Amino acid sequence: MPRAPIAGWSVLALLALGGFPCGAEEWLAFSSTRSGNRDIWVVKADGTGLRNVTNHPSFDDEPCWSPDGKFLAFVSDRTGDDEVFVIAFEGGAARNITSSPSSDHDPAWSPDGTRILFTSDRTGNADVFVASPQGGAATNLTNHPEWDGPAAWCPVAPWITFMSNRAGNQDVYVMAPDGTQLKPLTTHEAYDSNAVWSRDGRYTAFYSHKEGNVDVFVMDMQTGQQVNASRNRDWDADPSFSPDSARLAFASHRFGNNEIVAVSLGSGELVNLTNDPADDRQPVWSPSGQYIAFVSDRADPTYDVFVMRADGSNPVNVSNGPGEDRAHVWRPQ
């Protein structure tokens, strides 16, 4: 059933996005255990410039870029429990912005750079909080006895999506940045999860069990209409929009192993981009639209980060090291 549109939604009036830069350096951040513990590393799209940013004996994971690309938020247990820290792209001292004897995860930087969302169990269950990148008191946005999180900002409009099981199963919800105007986007008894936004804010994509298997659905945030974009009886997950919102990449098991595929949201045409017997997952489209990053065990059974052209050509192992590499995110441009 189509969902009702969000009141006051006018994405097109908010768009001020120009063309994508050509030839600009594109960087990835990812977490890796290659140094003997898990650290945050950065690397260019061509595999050069590999560098350990956090370089700390603790467990550092879940990198998230600031909108200007100058800082990284990440999760670390260096204080004895999992906290959200901020560090400069060049490295140096990291700043603890959550400072709570609880487990804090899933950092997500606001488009204007002034706030960071995170999930915390400091209230006895998981809630979505927001804090300043400078630290200080955090605000509980969901404040509900059931499990909430993780959350994601709309790139161009004042909305936040998050997952919650407050209705007895996991659904996708939306709320304003202050926690008001909260409403469900999905109301099916099946499991709905991992919502991501298109760059223009027009769509969200999530994966769902509502048709008896795991499929990727796309929701038009202006009309509320939901469409099964993967349309297959096998496992499909990990959606990522192209920067122009015309295509959706996701991982699919329809070929007998996990491959990265891309579907046109206009024509429905689907292309297998990786076409490799290895396990390929977690596609992430680069800001320029030229590349897609993903993880694969084709070179290392513990997974490396690869980058390929958006048409699937020229896959390059950019992390290319011992240990498990994951949580790859592109630096904004």
C-alpha positions in Angstrom: 0.0 0.0 0.0 1.4 3.5 -0.8 2.1 5.6 2.1 0.9 9.2 2.4 3.5 11.9 1.5 5.1 13.9 4.3 3.4 17.1 4.8 5.2 20.1 3.5 7.6 18.0 1.4 9.0 20.1 -1.4 12.3 18.7 -2.3 12.6 20.4 -5.7 12.4 23.8 -4.1 15.3 22.9 -1.9 17.6 21.7 -4.5 20.7 23.8 -5.2 23.0 21.1 -6.4 25.1 21.8 -9.4 27.0 19.4 -11.7 29.4 16.9 -10.3 33.1 17.8 -10.3 35.3 16.1 -12.9 38.8 15.0 -12.2 38.7 15.9 -8.5 40.4 13.5 -6.1 38.0 11.1 -4.5 38.9 9.6 -1.1 37.5 6.7 0.8 37.6 6.2 4.6 37.3 2.6 5.9 38.1 0.6 9.0 40.8 -2.1 8.9 42.5 -4.6 11.2 45.7 -4.6 9.2 47.7 -2.9 12.0 46.8 -5.6 14.5 43.8 -3.8 15.8 40.9 -1.9 14.1 41.8 1.6 12.9 40.3 4.2 10.5 42.2 4.4 7.2 41.8 6.6 4.1 42.8 5.9 0.5 42.3 7.5 -2.9 40.0 6.0 -5.5 43.0 4.7 -7.4 44.5 3.0 -4.4 47.2 5.5 -3.7 47.6 7.7 -0.5 46.7 4.9 1.9 47.1 6.2 5.4 46.1 5.3 9.0 44.2 8.2 10.4 43.5 7.1 14.0 46.6 4.9 14.6 45.5 3.9 18.1 45.7 0.6 19.9 42.0 0.7 20.6 39.1 -0.5 18.4 38.1 2.2 16.0 35.3 1.7 13.5 32.2 3.2 11.7 33.9 6.2 10.0 31.6 9.1 8.9 32.8 12.2 7.0 31.9 15.8 7.9 30.1 17.5 5.0 33.2 19.6 4.2 35.4 16.5 4.2 37.8 17.9 6.8 36.9 15.6 9.7 35.8 12.1 10.4 33.5 10.9 13.1 34.0 7.3 14.3 33.3 4.9 17.1 36.1 3.9 19.5 36.4 2.0 22.8 39.6 3.8 23.8 37.8 5.1 27.0 36.6 1.7 28.0 33.3 1.8 26.3 32.1 2.6 22.8 32.0 6.4 22.2 31.8 8.7 19.2 35.0 10.6 18.5 35.9 13.3 15.9 39.3 13.5 14.3 40.8 15.7 11.5 41.3 14.2 8.1 45.1 14.7 8.6 44.9 12.8 11.9 46.1 14.0 15.3 44.2 14.1 18.6 40.7 12.7 18.6 37.8 14.4 20.5 35.2 12.4 22.4 31.8 14.0 21.7 29.6 11.6 23.6 31.4 10.9 26.9 28.8 8.5 28.4 29.3 5.2 30.2 27.2 3.5 27.6 27.5 2.1 24.1 27.3 4.8 21.4 27.3 3.9 17.7 26.2 4.8 14.1 27.5 8.4 13.8 25.8 10.5 11.0 26.9 14.0 10.3 24.2 16.6 9.5 24.3 18.2 6.0 25.2 21.6 7.6 27.9 20.1 9.7 26.5 21.4 13.0 25.2 18.1 14.5 26.0 14.4 14.7 23.3 11.8 15.1 24.2 8.5 17.0 22.5 5.6 18.6 23.0 5.0 22.3 21.8 2.6 25.0 22.4 5.2 27.8 18.6 5.2 28.6 18.6 1.4 29.0 17.5 0.8 25.4 18.7 2.1 22.0 17.6 5.6 21.2 18.6 8.1 18.6 20.6 11.1 20.0 22.1 14.2 18.5 25.1 16.1 19.7 27.4 18.9 18.6 30.7 17.9 16.9 32.4 19.9 19.7 30.8 17.6 22.3 28.6 18.7 25.3 25.1 17.5 26.2 23.4 15.2 23.8 19.6 15.3 23.1 17.5 12.2 23.0 15.3 12.5 19.8 13.3 9.3 20.0 13.0 8.7 23.7 11.0 5.5 23.5 11.3 2.2 25.5 11.6 0.2 22.3 14.7 -0.1 20.1 15.4 2.9 17.8 18.3 3.4 15.3 20.4 3.8 13.4 19.4 7.1 11.8 20.2 9.1 8.6 19.8 12.7 7.5 18.0 13.8 4.4 20.7 15.5 2.3 18.5 18.5 1.3 15.5 18.7 3.6 15.0 18.8 7.4 14.1 15.2 7.9 15.7 12.2 9.6 14.9 8.5 8.9 15.5 5.8 11.5 14.7 2.2 12.2 12.4 1.2 15.1 10.6 -1.8 16.5 8.2 0.3 18.5 5.2 -1.2 16.6 6.3 -4.8 17.4 8.5 -5.3 14.3 11.2 -3.2 12.6 9.9 -0.4 10.5 11.3 2.7 8.9 10.3 6.0 10.5 10.9 9.7 9.7 11.1 12.7 12.1 12.1 16.3 12.1 15.6 17.2 13.4 14.2 18.0 16.8 12.4 14.7 17.2 8.9 16.0 16.4 6.6 15.1 13.5 7.5 11.5 13.9 5.6 9.0 11.7 6.1 5.6 10.2 7.1 5.2 6.5 6.5 1.5 6.6 3.8 -0.3 8.5 4.1 -3.9 7.3 4.5 -6.7 9.7 7.7 -7.8 7.9 11.2 -6.6 8.7 12.1 -3.3 7.0 15.6 -1.9 7.5 18.6 0.2 6.5 17.0 3.1 4.8 19.2 5.4 2.7 18.4 8.7 1.0 19.0 9.7 -2.6 21.2 12.7 -3.0 18.2 14.9 -4.1 16.1 13.8 -1.2 13.3 12.6 -3.4 13.7 8.9 -2.6 14.6 6.5 0.2 15.6 2.9 -0.4 15.5 0.1 2.2 15.4 -3.6 2.2 12.3 -5.6 3.3 10.9 -9.1 3.9 7.4 -8.0 3.0 7.2 -10.2 -0.1 8.6 -13.3 1.6 12.3 -12.7 0.8 14.7 -9.9 1.2 14.1 -7.3 -1.5 15.1 -3.7 -2.0 12.3 -1.2 -2.1 12.3 2.5 -3.2 9.9 5.0 -1.7 9.0 8.3 -3.4 9.0 10.8 -0.5 6.7 13.1 -2.4 3.9 10.6 -3.2 4.5 7.9 -0.6 4.6 5.2 -3.3 6.8 2.2 -2.6 8.2 0.1 -5.4 10.1 -3.2 -5.3 13.2 -2.2 -7.2 15.0 -5.6 -7.0 12.1 -7.9 -8.1 13.7 -11.2 -7.4 13.0 -14.2 -5.2 16.6 -14.3 -3.9 18.4 -12.1 -1.4 18.9 -8.4 -2.3 20.2 -5.7 0.1 22.7 -2.9 0.7 21.1 -0.2 -1.6 23.1 2.9 -2.7 21.7 5.6 -5.0 23.8 7.1 -7.9 24.4 10.9 -7.3 21.8 11.8 -10.0 19.2 9.5 -8.4 18.7 7.7 -11.7 20.1 4.3 -10.7 20.3 2.1 -7.6 23.2 -0.2 -6.9 22.7 -3.1 -4.4 24.1 -6.6 -3.6 22.2 -9.5 -5.0 22.4 -13.3 -4.7 20.3 -14.0 -7.8 23.3 -15.3 -9.7 24.2 -17.9 -7.1 26.7 -15.7 -5.2 26.6 -12.1 -4.0 27.2 -9.7 -6.9 26.9 -5.9 -7.2 24.1 -5.0 -9.6 22.7 -1.6 -10.7 19.1 -1.0 -11.8 17.7 2.0 -13.7 14.9 3.5 -11.7 13.3 4.7 -14.9 13.4 1.7 -17.2 14.0 -1.1 -14.6 17.0 -2.4 -16.6 19.3 -4.3 -14.4 23.1 -4.9 -15.0 25.5 -7.2 -13.1 28.5 -5.0 -12.5 30.9 -7.4 -10.7 30.2 -10.7 -12.4 32.8 -12.5 -10.3 32.5 -15.8 -8.4 33.6 -14.1 -5.2 31.3 -12.6 -2.5 30.8 -8.9 -3.4 28.7 -6.7 -1.1 28.0 -3.2 0.2 28.2 -1.0 -2.9 28.6 2.8 -2.3 28.4 5.2 -5.1 31.1 8.0 -5.2 30.0 11.7 -5.1 31.1 12.2 -8.7 29.2 9.2 -9.9 32.3 7.8 -11.6 33.0 5.0 -9.1 31.4 2.4 -6.9 33.2 1.1 -3.9 32.4 -2.4 -2.5 33.8 -5.1 -0.3 34.9 -8.5 -1.7 36.7 -11.6 -0.6 38.1 -12.2 -4.1 41.6 -11.4 -2.9 41.4 -12.0 0.8 38.9 -14.2 2.7 38.5 -11.5 5.3 37.4 -8.9 2.6 39.1 -5.9 1.0 37.7 -2.7 -0.3 37.5 -2.5 -4.1 36.7 0.5 -6.4 35.3 0.0 -9.9 34.0 2.3 -12.6 30.3 2.9 -12.4 29.8 0.6 -15.5 31.6 -2.3 -13.6 34.9 -2.0 -15.4 38.4 -1.8 -14.0 37.9 -3.1 -10.4 40.9 -2.1 -8.2 41.7 -3.4 -4.7 42.3 -0.1 -3.0 42.7 -1.4 0.6 44.8 -4.4 -0.4 46.2 -5.6 2.9 45.9 -8.3 5.6 43.0 -8.2 7.9 39.4 -7.3 7.4 38.5 -4.0 5.7 34.9 -2.7 5.9 32.7 0.4 6.6 33.9 2.2 3.5 32.5 5.7 3.0 33.3 8.4 0.3 34.7 11.8 1.2 32.1 14.5 0.2 33.0 16.8 -2.6 
